[in-house]
Amino acid sequence: MEKRALQTTRAPRPVGPYSQGVEAGGFVFVAGQVGFEPASGNLVEGVAAQTERTLRNIEAILEAAGTSLSQAVKISVFLADLGHFKEMNGVYEQFVPEPRPARTTVQAVLPLDVHIEIDVIALVAAGR
């Protein structure tokens, strides 16, 4: 079984020794993404804006693998403050279609002014 690293300019470049995502065994594993604009490298402000930007970054990585959020089977959400759950969830439900994947949401210590980090496991789209 081979694995393939994913890379797109439509998502922020990794800041360490890891890939934006990896395709292996019929799945795509997207590394934790945050709300940085890919072109400028700037972090967007606010929980809702960071959630949206993070999900757009994830979409771009999934598209580089020929799949999408509709094929997600597991999503992990890391919030700097669980008090932002409702605001994050309102944006999340606009991006993640039914049937929704399994999800874990936890509070975590995140760097800088990052409010949210999300990673995803998705199926490779059928017929690709």
C-alpha positions as CSV (number, residue, x, y, z in Angstrom):
1,M,0.0,0.0,0.0
2,E,1.5,3.4,-1.0
3,K,0.9,6.7,0.5
4,R,0.9,10.1,-1.3
5,A,1.6,13.5,0.3
6,L,-0.9,16.2,-0.7
7,Q,0.0,19.8,-1.3
8,T,-2.0,22.8,-2.6
9,T,-1.3,26.5,-2.7
10,R,-5.0,27.0,-1.7
11,A,-4.2,26.1,1.9
12,P,-1.5,27.3,4.2
13,R,2.0,25.8,3.8
14,P,3.0,23.5,6.7
15,V,5.1,25.3,9.4
16,G,6.9,22.1,10.3
17,P,8.0,18.7,9.0
18,Y,4.5,17.4,8.0
19,S,2.3,17.3,5.0
20,Q,-1.0,19.2,4.5
21,G,-2.5,15.8,4.0
22,V,-1.7,12.2,3.1
23,E,-3.7,9.8,0.9
24,A,-3.4,6.2,1.8
25,G,-5.5,3.0,1.8
26,G,-8.5,4.7,0.3
27,F,-8.5,7.5,2.8
28,V,-7.3,11.1,3.0
29,F,-5.9,12.3,6.3
30,V,-5.8,16.1,6.6
31,A,-3.4,17.6,9.1
32,G,-4.7,20.0,11.7
33,Q,-5.7,23.2,9.9
34,V,-6.2,26.6,11.4
35,G,-7.6,29.9,10.1
36,F,-4.6,31.3,8.2
37,E,-5.2,32.9,4.8
38,P,-3.1,30.9,2.3
39,A,-2.0,33.8,0.2
40,S,-1.1,36.3,3.0
41,G,-0.3,33.9,5.8
42,N,-2.4,36.1,8.1
43,L,-4.7,34.7,10.8
44,V,-8.3,35.8,10.4
45,E,-9.9,37.2,13.5
46,G,-12.8,35.8,15.5
47,V,-14.1,32.3,16.1
48,A,-16.6,32.2,13.2
49,A,-14.1,33.6,10.7
50,Q,-11.4,31.2,11.8
51,T,-13.8,28.3,11.6
52,E,-14.8,29.2,8.1
53,R,-11.3,29.8,6.9
54,T,-10.1,26.5,8.5
55,L,-12.9,24.6,6.7
56,R,-12.0,26.3,3.4
57,N,-8.4,25.3,3.9
58,I,-9.5,21.7,4.5
59,E,-11.8,21.7,1.4
60,A,-8.8,22.8,-0.7
61,I,-6.6,19.9,0.6
62,L,-9.4,17.4,0.1
63,E,-10.0,18.7,-3.4
64,A,-6.3,18.2,-4.1
65,A,-6.9,14.5,-3.4
66,G,-10.0,14.5,-5.6
67,T,-12.5,14.3,-2.7
68,S,-14.5,16.7,-0.5
69,L,-16.1,17.2,3.0
70,S,-19.0,15.2,1.8
71,Q,-16.7,12.1,2.0
72,A,-15.5,12.9,5.6
73,V,-15.9,10.1,8.0
74,K,-14.2,11.6,11.1
75,I,-13.5,15.2,12.1
76,S,-11.7,16.3,15.2
77,V,-12.2,19.9,16.4
78,F,-9.9,21.6,18.9
79,L,-11.2,24.8,20.5
80,A,-9.1,27.1,22.7
81,D,-12.3,27.8,24.6
82,L,-15.3,25.4,24.7
83,G,-17.4,28.5,25.3
84,H,-17.1,29.1,21.6
85,F,-18.7,25.7,20.7
86,K,-22.1,27.2,19.6
87,E,-20.4,29.8,17.3
88,M,-18.1,27.1,15.8
89,N,-21.0,24.7,15.4
90,G,-23.1,27.2,13.5
91,V,-20.4,27.6,10.8
92,Y,-19.5,23.9,10.8
93,E,-23.0,22.8,10.0
94,Q,-23.0,25.0,6.9
95,F,-19.9,23.3,5.5
96,V,-20.3,19.6,6.5
97,P,-23.2,17.9,4.7
98,E,-25.4,15.1,5.7
99,P,-24.8,12.3,6.5
100,R,-22.4,14.0,8.9
101,P,-19.2,12.3,10.0
102,A,-18.3,11.2,13.5
103,R,-16.9,14.2,15.4
104,T,-14.9,14.8,18.5
105,T,-14.7,18.3,20.0
106,V,-12.2,19.1,22.8
107,Q,-10.7,22.1,24.5
108,A,-7.0,22.5,23.7
109,V,-4.1,24.9,24.2
110,L,-3.6,26.5,20.8
111,P,-0.7,28.8,19.7
112,L,-0.9,32.5,18.9
113,D,-4.5,33.8,18.7
114,V,-5.8,30.6,17.2
115,H,-9.3,29.8,18.4
116,I,-9.8,26.5,16.5
117,E,-7.9,23.7,14.8
118,I,-9.6,20.9,12.8
119,D,-8.3,17.7,11.3
120,V,-10.2,15.4,9.0
121,I,-10.2,11.8,7.7
122,A,-12.2,11.3,4.5
123,L,-12.8,8.6,1.9
124,V,-11.2,9.0,-1.5
125,A,-14.0,9.8,-3.8
126,A,-15.4,6.8,-5.6
127,G,-14.6,6.6,-9.3
128,R,-11.5,8.7,-9.1
